[in-house]
Amino acid sequence: HAPVQLVTPLGDRFLSERLHDDLEQWVPQLTRRTVQAGHWIPRTRPDQLAAWITEFVTSVEDDRPRPAAGDRHAERFGGQLVLVTGAGSGIGRATALAFAEAGARVVAVDRNAEAAARTAESSRLAGAPAAWAETADVSDEQAMERLAAKVGAEYGVVDVLVNNAGIGLSGSFFDTTPEDWKKVLDINLWGVIHGCRLFGRRMAERGQGGHIVNVASAAAYQPSRALPAYSTSKAAVLMLSECLRAELAGQGIGVTAVCPGFVNTAITSTAHFAGVDAEEEKRLQRRVARIYGLRNYPPEKVATAILRAVARNEAVVPVTPEARGARVLSRFAPGLLRWIARVKPPV
């Protein structure tokens, strides 16, 4: 009848996970947690244990619902500290809420303070033992340094970092101005670099592993005559992720590049179209938003793929069917992709 929390270190050389199979039949009120660590977790992961114990005891005393026994993600992410950029809407918001439902503590970062606050509040309602809203422009190096210092001092070392913030940019190469290039690279690429450098370094210095998720795009490996700048920024994110994965593997830090594809988010209605006037740009934004709306692939499915990728430590994750298909073609029939790239978009 007593609530029980079981914490299992996955790297334990002495005690196997199998020892706890079918424990639910003896302990109906069981909360399972798993941690990427060895046998002596009170010494190596005191921060994680303290967070789990505090959350568990508080939930029992307050009679709040706890993650269900056997929940596929609660075991892995419960009590962990997860930071998501671009968390005010779309994929970022859906990802923050998905981690919250798995019992993670969430830091929702967005340059829109009100949107970040809404996501943090929704995360608490979704089950996060704690959630905070922070405002930062990922392209601003000093702002990101201040964010990293504050998070480290007030919340702790991030266990999972999701570099999601990004913008869209469409238009031919010769219509794309140097200012357009700078803006898209500052946010889509440098924002990821800042996040990996500042939060990834703290993960490495802690020496207890972690995971970095960089949201790239199917455009990273699918060329398009209409997306030279955007595709370049996302291709760079994909290669950065692969390089970081190789460098950090020996420190127990996984790195995943997620390539969503056509997902129904606000990025379509705010994307910039180079080489057209303001009126034409608004028309194109409405047209693209309508096309994505008809496709209607929800950001929640991308969030599910992100949690699964972190749990499995996957390297590159194409999400939508078209993203998976383009990934296969890029490896086995690149010439066909190059031919498709020549087709003028229907906008």
N, C-alpha and C positions, 0 to 999 in steps of 0.2 A: 504493500500500500504506500510505501514511502517513495517520493520522487528521487530518482538517481541520475547522476550525470556521469557518463563514462568517457574518459579522454584517452584515446589510443594514439601513441606515436607510430607513424607508419614506417619509420626506419629502425624500430626496436629489434635488436638481434636476439633478444632473450624471450620475448613474449609475442606470439603471433596474433594477428587479428582474428584468426580462426578460433581462438580460445573463447571468443565472445559471441560466436554464432548462436542464434536462437535465444539470446538472453531475454528478449522481450516477453517470452512466455513466463518467465519467473519475475520479471520486473516490468509490469505494464506501463508505469510512468517513467520511461527511460528516455534520456536525451543523450544522443551519441555525438561525440566530437572526434575529429581526426586532425593530426598536426604532422607536418613534414619535419620530423625531428627524431633523434635517437632516444635511448632509454631514459636518460636523466633530464627529462623536460623541466622539472622544477629549477634546474640550474641553467639550462640553455634557453628556455622560453618562459621565464617568470612573468613577463608582460602578458603573454597570451593566456596563461593559466589564471592569472589574476582577473583578467577581463571576463573569462568564461565563468569563473567561480562567482564573481560579483553579479553578473547578469543572471546566473542560474538561481542564486539565493534570493535575489531581489524579485525575480519572476515568481518564485514559489511563495514568498511572503505576501506579494501583492496579488497572488492568484491570477497572474497574467498567463496567457497561453504561451507554451514553449514550443520550439521546433519539434515536430512529430518524430518519433523514433523511426529510423530508416529513411528519413528524408534525404534524398540523394545529394542535395547541396548544403543542407544544414550541418551535416557532419564535417564538411570540408571548409565552410566559410563562416560558421557561427562564431561570433566574437571577433573576427578578424577586422582590421581597419582597411577600408577600401576607399580610394579617392578617384572620383570620376570628373573629368573636365568636360565642358559643354553639357553639363547635367541639367540645364534649365529646360530642355525640350528634346524631343526626338529620341534617337538611340541612347544619348547620354542619360536622359531621364529614365527611360525604360530599364537601362542597365543598373542605375542606382537603386531603383525599386526592386529589381530582381535580386540584387545582393542583400537588400534589406529584408526581403521575404525569407532569405536563407539565414537570417540572424546576424548579418555582418553589421559593424558600425560603419557609417557612411559619411564621407565628406563630399558634399555636392558643390562643385566649383563651376561658376559661370560668370561672364562679364555683366550679365543682367542680374542684379542683386535680388530683385523680387522673384525672378524665376528660380534662382538657386534656393531661396527661402521656401518656395512652394514645394520643390523637390525634397528638401530636407524634412519638411513637415509630413509630406506623404510617405517618406521613408520610415519615419517613426510610427506612423499609423500602419504601415505594411509589416512591421515586426522588428525593425532595427532597434537594438537596445539603446543606441544613441545615434544621432545624426546632426551634422552641422552644415551650415551654408557659408561659403566663402566666395568673395568676389575677386576675380583676377582676369586680366587679359593675357592669354597664354603666349602671345607674341611679344610681350613686354618682359624682357629678361629680369629687370629689377623687381617688377611686380611678382614674378614667379619665385624669385629668391626670397622675397618677404613671405610669400605664401608657404614655401617649404620650411622656413624657419619657424613660422607660427604653428604649422601643423606638427612639426617635430617637437616643439616645446609644450604644446597644449594637448595634443591627441596621441602622440607617439609615432613610431616608425610605421609607414604604410606597408601593409602586407600585399595588397593588390592595387596597382596603378592602372587606370584606364585612360589613355590619352585619346580622347574622342573629339575634342573641339575641332571644327573645320568649317570652311566656306566653299561655295561653288563658284566656278568661273568658266564661262563658255565663250567661244569666239575664235576666229582664225588667228594664226600665229602673228600675222602682220597687223591685225587690228588690236592685238594685246599690247598695251603700253608697258613701259618699264615700271610704272606705278602699280599697274595690275599685277605684274609678276611679283613685285616686292610684297604686296599685300597677301597674295595667296601663299607664297613661300613662307612669309613671316608666321602665318597662322597654321597652315597645314603641315609644314615641315619644322620650322623653328619651334613652334609650340610643342611638338613631340620631342624635339631635342632637349628643350628646357626641362620638360617633365622627366624624361629618362635620366638626364644628368643629375638633376637635383634630388629627385626621390629615389632613383635607382642607386645612387651613391650611398644613401643612407641605408638602403637594404643591404648592400654589399658590406658596409662597415659593421652593421649589426651581426652579420655572419649567420643568420638564421633562415636564409632563403627568402622567397617572395615570388611575385609574378608581375610582369609588365605586359599590358595589352595596348597595342597601337592600332587604332582604327584607320586602315588604308582604304582601298576601294578596288573593285574589279577593274577600274580604269588604270590601275597600277600595271596590269599586264595585258590590257585590251586597248590597243591604240585607237584614236578617234581623231578625225580631222577637225572636230569641233571642240576638243578639250586639251589642247597642247599644254597649257600651263597647269591645269588641274591634274591631268594625268602624270605630268612630270613630278609634281609635288607628292602624289600618292605612290608613284614608283620609288621615289627616294625613301618614303616611309617604309615601304616593303623591304628594301635592301638594308636600311638601317636596322630593322627588326631582325633580319637574318644575321647580320654581323653581331649585333648585341647578344643574340641567342647563343652564338658560338663563344663569345667572350665570357658570358656570365654562367654558362652551363656548369662549370666546375665549382661555382659558389651556390648552387642550388636555386638560382633565380631563373625562372622560365620566361621566355619572351614569345608573344604571339602576335602575328599580324592578321587582323580580321578584315575581310574584303566583302562588304555587304551586298553590293549590287543595287538594283532599283528598289529603294525603300521609301515608303510614304512618310516623309518628314518635312519640317519647315524649311530645310535647306533649299528646296526647289523654288519656293516663293521668294527667297531672299538672294538667290544666286545673281551674280553680276554677268551681264552679256556685253562683251567688248565690241566696239565698233558700231553701236546703235545709239539713237537718242533715248531720252528718258521714257517717252511714250511707248516706243517700240520695245524697250526693255521690260516695261510693265506687262505688255501684251505677251511677250515671250515667257515671262515668269508665270503668268496665269496659265498659259498653254502647257508648260512643262509640269506645273503643279497638278493640272487636270489629268495629264497622262499618268503621272505617278499615282494620283488618286485612283484612277481606273485600275492600275496594277495592284494597288492597295496591299502591298506586302508590309505588315505591321512591324514597327521597331521592336516590339516585344519578342519577336522571333529572333532578331539579332541579339538581343540581350540573353536569351536562352542559349544561343550558340556561344556567346562569350563566356558564360559561366561553365558550360561544358568544356570549352577549349582550355580554360584555366585548370579545371579539375583533371583533364587528361594531358595537360602540358603539350598541346598541339602547336605546331610551328606556323602554318598558314591555313586560314579558315575561310574559304569562300562560302557565303551563306545562301543567297538565293539560287534558284536553279540556273539562271542565266550567268551568274558569277561562277558557279561550278563548271558550267559548260565552257565558258571562256577560258577558265584555268586549264581544262583538259586540252582545248585547242591550242593554247599558248605553248604547251609542251609537245604536242604530237602533230599539230597542223598549223604552225605559225603563219604560213603563207595564206591560209584561208582567213585568218584574223586580219592580216594586212589588207586583204581584198575588202573585207567588211568595213574596215576603217575608212575606205574611200567613199562609202555611201553617205550622202548628205542627210543629216538628221531631219526628221519631219516636223520642223518648227518654223 
